[in-house]
C-alpha cells in the first residue's frame, strides 16, 4: 500500500489539526464571559487601575483569539516566531510612545 500524496495546500510532513466544536464553544463562552467582565469592571471605581484591568482582560481575549481561532497553538515554529516578533514589535513601539509621553513637561510650556 503506497502512502497518499500530499495535497497541494499542505507541505510534506505537515499535520493538519482539527479542533473540535467543543473547544470552539468553550473559547466562545470564555470570550463572552471576559466581555461581560470588561463591561462589569467599567462600573467599579479602581482609580488608576481601571485601564490596567481593562487592558489585562483585552490581552487575555486577544490571546485566546490568536491561539485558537487563528490556529497558532497548532502551527509550526516559524508561524509562532512570526506572531511573537509582531507582538515584540508592537510592545517596543508602545514602550517608545509611553517613554515619550511620560518624559514631557506637562503644564510647563
ZIFENLIN-V48537 format. One line per field, one symbol per residue. phi: phi as a letter, one per 40 degrees, with the letter a starting at -180 (. if undefined). psi: psi as a letter, one per 40 degrees, with the letter a starting at -180 (. if undefined). A space follows every 50 residues. Layout:
# ZIFENLIN-V48537
phi = ???
psi = ???
This chain:
# ZIFENLIN-V48537
phi = .ccccccccbccgcbcbbcccccccccccccccccccccccccccbgccd cccccccccccccccccbccgcdbcccccccccccccccccccccccccc ccccccgbb
psi = hiihiiideiihehhhhhhiddddddddddddddddddddedehhebeed dddddddddddddddddddefddeiidddddddddddddddddddddddd deeighef.
